[in-house]
Amino acid sequence: MLIWLSLLFLALFSSVAFMLGRGRAVKTAGGVARVLHSLPGYYGTYAALWAGVPAALLLLLGAMFGGRVEDAMLQAQRPAVVRALAVDRQAVFFSDAQAIASGIAPSEIAYEGELKAALDIKVAEAQRVDALIRYSVLALAGVLALAGFLLAFPRLSADFRARNRVEGWVGGLLLTCSIAAVLTTVGILMSLVWESWRFFQTVSPISFLLGTEWNPQIAMRADQVAATGAFGAVPLFAGTFLIMLIAMAVAAPVGLYSAIYLSEYASRPVRATIKPLLEILAGVPTVVYGFFAALTVGPLFRAFFNGIGAAMAGGPFPGVADYLMQVQNQMALVAGVVMGIMLIPFVSSLSDDIINAVPQTLRDGSYAMGATKSETVKRVVLPAALPGIMAAMLLAVSRAVGETMIVTMAAGLQAKLTANPLDTVTTVTVQIVTLLTGDQEFDSAKTLSAFGLGLTLFVVTLGLNIIALRIVQKYREQYD
Amino acid sequence: MPPASPDDSVSAPKIKTAAPRSYAPAASSEIKIHAKDVNVFYGDKQALFDVNIDIPAKSVTAFIGPSGCGKSTFLRCINRMNDTIPTAKVSGVIEIDGQDVNLKSVDPVVLRSRVGMVFQKPNPFPKTIFENVAYGPRIHGLATGKAELEAIVESSLKKAGLWNEVADRLHQPGTGLSGGQQQRLVIARAIAVGPEVILMDEPCSALDPIATARIEELIDELRSQFCIVIVTHSMAQAARVSQKTAFFHLGKLVESGSTEDMFTNPRDTRTQDYITGRFG
């Protein structure tokens, strides 16, 4: 509450600084704005920025880290009675002290005797520390705001380059935003690498990357059998690869052909209708595709294959007939086909853009040679667009590899090393989900293996994206 | 393919003196293209009004006029490139050797193999130099074997005066050539199909003066074999390369006649104003 009030007050102070700064600039120019180096608003903005931004940053920092500082100060001294407690009980003691100090209901643990006395002391200390931090931050922010204003205000004169300074501030803001994105990525990567490193201390990377058995179940109690799980990731990557192949077998031709139709053959009204419809397909959430796969496509395919099996019964291949009759709802084929459908708009929209980027002069040149439309498309437009189309396909592949929902719902959970599209398989992403959902302790090989899988998957998709970008860059200057 | 011998007369362009060039001899009397009452509409907007002109065979005819006057539009009627624009509508008669190109029975694909076209901006395909020239012969099935195809490519490049410069790098991308070389490459590409007419839509407007001079020499050389129609913004270029000139203004053909007459003794005041630089 206090922080919002103080931010509001700071905003008001900034506005005043803006007015004063602007007024002073105009005044030094003798009322003739044309004499000023920059527009009057820039002088005001300059003063307002110095008055507002440093203080606001301090207030935000105080709100973010004030609690931590308070904890540290409170826990610096632990009375002997508290130190005698177990570690987690000590934590409860301090959180109770802080809760009582700020008037929140503490835990239901009863404190008596010496412990009660220690608690009372800490409650008083917590109140003191809290007030100290709060008001010192406020006071410091006030000083900063005033100092910033007093620093900026005297500088404002007719030949002061206020616009350049303000643009510097804006540049700094833009830089901060882009650095924030980069730092987030680095942070995610670091945590991935760190946890994976912990995992690879218990399971060797070689047996992880080359092992063919995946069974991460670890005994809850030490006396249970099968106390060590198997962490061979090959079946998972094989499953991912199989489903990706099926998905691309659907998405690549359908997406590419629809892109060719849309960009080369479709009349304007047809294009104006079909393109938005395809883009709606891209907007369907993957979980919807997931239950479409599980509830519609799965049973359909199962009925289809069971029917074929029944028709083949008594024929020359009894084994095949029996197998087909036992096909289940969940299979790699269902997940792959539905994922392929999901990727169609992705492939077609990217390819459409790429084909449209092929200069019209090339088509004209081909037509002027007496080439037909199909010759022009096959021999000029597609070869010119090929690098871009390859890149689009690789991006689609990395999406297929990273897709989770459809596979979770339609492909099954059993890790099998198989190339049979009618079998149930599981993928890397599905395993990560099943390993990390629910209450988990992040210290067993079972949960840590998720990070190993995540890191490997990250490396694979990153590699694909880099290759895709390289291809695009290499051939971009080709036409022109 | 062996590199051309240095004494190859076709590929070695004659260096002309810097002295002002005399006007080429008068146009031959044989009519190649005959246009009568040609009107063109883009949607509701009329771009050409009742154009009537005869274009002689084996000579260069230049279309001049200010921007948007319809000269390129008329050029694109001759090989029916306006078909690729959905809203364009063409009426009237355009005959090549007495045959109307706009008849339903005329296949634009066949027509365009007889009427080649060179565009304003060099547009080589993103393929090798060889493949660029071999493109037309391949799609029209002109060569029965590899050797024949190579012969067509070589002779086309020689006619376009590019052979000596590219003989040792036929299998490098055509887009890697300079602008002037690219323009000669697409001329070679057009020649390879064996057309009778070559349409050039401001072929030098994207080139520097030296490359322009090279193309103009080439046009002059090609005149003995092809009927060439060139659209140009440069009146000096029209005067240098053409035997016949037609002046377009606001979608109408104002005046046409021998280049010499047009530039020395224009009949219409608009022509006179334009060639003396009073507008456009």
Interface residues (C-beta under 8 A of the other chain):
Chain A: S267 R268 P359 T361 L362 R363 D364 G365 S366 Y367 A368 M369 G370 A371 T372 E375 R379 V380 P383 A384 Q478 Y479 D480
Chain B: N79 M81 T84 P86 P108 V109 V110 L111 R112 S113 G116 M117 F119 K121 N123 P124 F125 P126 K127 Y135 G136 I139 H140 P173 T175 V186 R189 A190 V193
